[in-house]
């Protein structure tokens, strides 16, 4: 088995890992809060893709058919993905609401500037 065949057979795993790493890079390198929230969402999408790839069974069928000796798929990863999507949307909405409040309070959404403003307030108190 050559390297290209390995890549094609595991493209879902590699795609999930790549999305996670892209999101992690965005979270670590950007100080803009909106960009960080987007990076967290990209990381979550990578995790969802990875779980879907783990749950895939070649030639699998839904576990509804009765009889025979078929290979059934595992429905648990799909349930976890649906739950994860709901949690991800909820966290995104909450994070954006907090970002709005931060902007109203400090006048910026840049984390470095917010840290400087907080340090100046502590210094003057």
C-alpha positions in Angstrom: 0.0 0.0 0.0 1.5 3.3 -1.0 1.2 6.6 0.6 -1.4 8.0 -1.8 -3.7 5.1 -1.1 -3.3 5.6 2.6 -4.2 9.3 2.3 -7.3 8.5 0.2 -8.5 5.8 2.6 -8.1 8.1 5.7 -9.1 11.4 4.2 -11.9 11.9 6.7 -9.6 11.5 9.7 -7.0 13.8 8.1 -9.7 16.4 7.3 -10.9 16.4 10.9 -7.4 16.7 12.2 -6.6 19.5 9.7 -9.8 21.5 10.6 -9.0 21.1 14.3 -5.4 22.4 13.8 -6.6 25.3 11.6 -9.0 26.3 14.4 -6.4 25.9 17.0 -4.0 28.1 15.0 -6.7 30.8 14.8 -7.4 30.7 18.5 -3.7 30.9 19.5 -2.5 33.5 17.0 -5.4 36.1 16.9 -6.3 38.5 19.7 -9.7 39.5 18.1 -12.5 37.9 20.1 -14.7 37.3 17.0 -11.9 35.5 15.2 -11.2 33.4 18.3 -14.9 32.4 18.5 -14.7 31.4 14.8 -11.6 29.4 15.5 -13.3 27.5 18.3 -16.2 26.7 15.9 -13.8 25.4 13.3 -12.1 23.2 16.0 -15.6 21.9 16.9 -16.3 21.1 13.3 -13.0 19.2 13.0 -14.0 17.1 16.1 -17.5 16.4 14.6 -15.9 15.3 11.3 -13.5 13.0 13.2 -16.4 11.4 15.2 -18.3 10.9 12.0 -15.3 9.2 10.4 -14.9 7.0 13.5 -18.6 5.9 13.3 -18.4 5.0 9.6 -18.5 1.3 8.8 -17.8 0.2 5.3 -20.8 -1.6 3.8 -22.7 -1.0 7.1 -26.5 -0.7 7.2 -28.7 1.0 9.7 -29.6 -1.2 12.7 -33.3 -1.5 11.8 -33.4 -4.6 9.5 -34.2 -7.8 11.2 -32.6 -11.1 10.2 -29.4 -12.2 8.5 -25.9 -11.5 9.6 -25.4 -7.9 8.3 -22.7 -5.5 9.6 -24.5 -2.8 11.6 -23.4 0.8 12.0 -22.9 2.3 15.4 -25.5 5.1 16.0 -23.8 6.5 19.1 -21.4 8.8 17.2 -24.3 10.3 15.3 -26.1 11.0 18.5 -23.0 12.6 20.0 -22.6 14.8 16.9 -26.2 16.1 17.2 -25.7 16.8 20.8 -22.3 18.5 20.1 -23.8 20.7 17.4 -26.5 21.9 19.8 -23.9 22.7 22.5 -21.6 24.3 20.0 -24.4 26.7 18.8 -25.3 27.5 22.3 -21.7 28.3 23.3 -21.3 30.4 20.2 -24.4 32.5 20.9 -23.3 33.0 24.5 -19.7 33.9 23.4 -21.0 36.5 21.0 -23.3 38.0 23.6 -20.4 38.3 26.0 -18.3 39.9 23.2 -21.1 42.5 22.6 -21.0 43.3 26.4 -17.2 43.5 26.3 -17.4 45.9 23.4 -19.9 48.0 25.2 -17.8 48.2 28.3 -14.3 48.6 26.8 -14.9 49.9 23.3 -12.8 47.2 21.7 -12.8 43.5 21.1 -9.0 43.1 20.9 -7.8 41.0 23.9 -4.5 42.7 24.1 -6.1 46.2 24.3 -8.7 44.9 26.9 -5.8 43.5 29.0 -4.1 46.9 28.9 -7.2 48.7 29.9 -7.8 46.4 32.8 -4.2 46.8 34.0 -4.5 50.6 33.8 -7.7 50.5 35.9 -6.0 48.3 38.5 -3.0 50.6 38.6 -5.2 53.7 39.1 -7.2 52.1 41.9 
